[in-house]
Amino acid sequence: MGEGGYVEGHNLAIEFRFAENQYTQLPTLAADLVGRRVAAIAATGSGSAVLAAKASTATIPIVFTTGGDPVREGYVPSLNRPGGNITGIAWFSALVGAKQLGLLHELVPKAALIALLVNPRNGESAREPSDVQRAASALGRQVLVLNASAPSDIDAAFATMQQRRADGLLVTGDPFLSSRPNKLLRWRQAMQSPPSMGTANLSLRAG
């Protein structure tokens, strides 16, 4: 922004809006930004944020970031020609769950049951289990899908993993889950579990 001559507090103001995992609030937050006549909207964190921004305006430029497929998720009609007032960056992380399962299988070849932690409120990551389950079936392994959209859900998911004797853990890319790497790592250390994989923060802090 500085290279373009924009300085926050001088000729640039940035309005932040956070849904704090309350996805139903996103349309209201997006409408508020439109009502303030902002010059552009950056929609990040989840597909729901992108769709809420897209539904709120057909004229204000929208820039999104996503780990999913923008065409499959309905953000744009085409990658080459997104059209309209929306464009963005996609790294397709939601499509690499099967690859992560393969890597975990290499680390723990005898792992028969792999847990997959998912935030069901995030549409992008909620579609990942089907891909992981297909990959697991090809390897002769089983996947235990566990939903978590609140801190207490994570505790319940870990209790289920212990009860079912899961051999490893995959964590889907999601703002709510990735913002709690310490909680995930404390569980892993307490249970002396096999390696866990998934979110960037978890992998980084795990060393």
Phi, psi and omega in degrees: 000322181297323179295334178273002178089012181260133180230120181299133182090348179249294177233019180215133175233134179246121179260120180260140175225129181236130179274343179051049177070008175261084189296335179292343180276348186299316178302321179294318180294319179294318179297325178297317178295319178297319179296334178275000178056049177294158182281332180200159179236128173259117182253110183227168173100321180196161176295329179298325178294320179296313182294324178294318178295317181298320181287340186275338183203145176248004184237322180288129179300136179239130176241126182242159167236141183209149173264357180260192178266112184302328179285313180299323181280349177088018180282318181223155179282337183205146177289321181288323181228081182298327176068178177059216184249021187229137175207175180175195182236132178235133177246005171055033180294333180291348182261001184256011179301321179296322178294319178298322178297318179298319178294319178295324178296323178292324180288322182230078185302331183273000180295118182262330182235118181249127177275143178235114182269124187228141170266106185294345179281345179264108185303322182296308182286335181293341178269355183288326184306322182298320178294317181293320181294323177296318179294321180295320179299321179294332179267359183074029181243165179246151179241131176255105182276125181237128181266141178210115177233009177211155180307320180294332178294325179295317178299317180294322179296317180294323177297319178294319178300318179294318181295320181274356180058053177294143184266350181192171184222131170247139179240122180290155178288114184203136182303318181296313182287320182289343178277001181234047181295325182296322179295318180294320182289324178298320177296314181300317180292320182293323183268354183052048185278165173295174183304147174244148183221157174153267186285152182298317181297319182295315181295320182293312183287341177281349179082000000 
